[in-house]
Each structure stands twice: as C-alpha cells, then as structure tokens.
Amino acid sequence: MTVVLSSDVVQPAESVTAETLGRVLGIVSRSAEEMNVGGVVFYVEDEEGTDVSTVRATEDLGIAEALDGSALLLTPERLERLARR
C-alpha cells in the first residue's frame, strides 16, 4: 500500500510527523481489521512520487522496529495495536 501525502503535511527533508502518520495508520489499521487483512506493507511518498521518511515518526510512535528500509511492515499484531489507538 502506498499513501500519498499532500505537500502541506510533508516536513522539510521529506519526512512526516508522528501525528500525521499515526492518523493515517489508524485509518489503515481499522480498515484492514474490517476487511480481515493479514498484514500490510506500507510506503509513504509525496505528490511528486518522492519517498517520505517515516523514521522519526515511527520512533515517536514506538513502532520503529516495523521499518524495513522505506517500507513499514504492519503485521496483524501491529495492525490490531494501531487500530486501538
């Protein structure tokens, strides 16, 4: 799954805040739970197609271990935990 963020929520140095990422992940997680999705591989990019870093945001959210390069791997357990936030 690739989420495209508008330029008004992308921070300098092409990153995203924990607040923004947390909201997006909450929506994704609740939707995945409703559709009985087993897991999600999640990428973030801007409107130009440039990768947006989620490193700082995932650290702030306490899920940095889910990062694999630029992909965020959301297992069923992580999806469930994020859906409850």
N, C-alpha and C positions, 0 to 999 in steps of 0.2 A: 504494500500500500504506500503510495506517495501522497503526501499532503503538501499543497502549495500554499505558502503564506504570502499575503499581500505585503507590499513594501513598508506599510506603516507599523507592522509588528516585528519586522526583522531589525535586529540591533546592529550597530556598527561591527565590522569584522564578520558579518554574515552569521550571526548567532541568534538564538531565540531565548526568551526568559522562561523561567520555571512556571510562572503564572500562565503564560500563553500555552506552553507545551502541556502543562497539567490539564488545562481546559480541553485541549484537543484530544489528549489521551483519555480523558474521562468519557468523552463522546464516543471515541473509537471503542473503548473497552465495553461500555454499556451496549453498543450496537453489536459487537462481537458476541457478547454474552447472550443477547436476544436471538442471534442467528446461530448460536451453538458453534461458533468458530473455535477451532482448537488452538490457534496461535496466529500471530501477525508479525510480519517483517515490515518495519515502518521506516520510511525515509522522509526527510523534510527538505524542500527546496523553495526558492523564491520564484516570483513571477517570471524571471528570466531563465529559469532552469538551473540556477546555481545551487549547489548543496548548501544547506544551512546547518551550522553546527548545533548539536544538542548536548554537547559535552557538559557545559556548565549547568544547563537546565536539568539534565538527568542527575548530576551530582546533587544539586539543590533538592531534587525530588526524592533522592535516596534510591535511585534505580540505575546508577552508572554501570553496574555490573551487567546490565542488559545490552550495553552498546557493543557492537562488533563492527569496528571501522565506523562508517557513517550510517549503518543500519541499527535500528533499535529492535531487538528481538523480544517480542512480548509473548511469553508462554501463557498457558491457561491460568497458572497461578498468579502471574503478574497482571494479566487482564482482570482477573477477579478482584485483586487488591486495588487496582486503579479504578475499577468500576464503583467501588465502595467509597472512594474519596469524595 
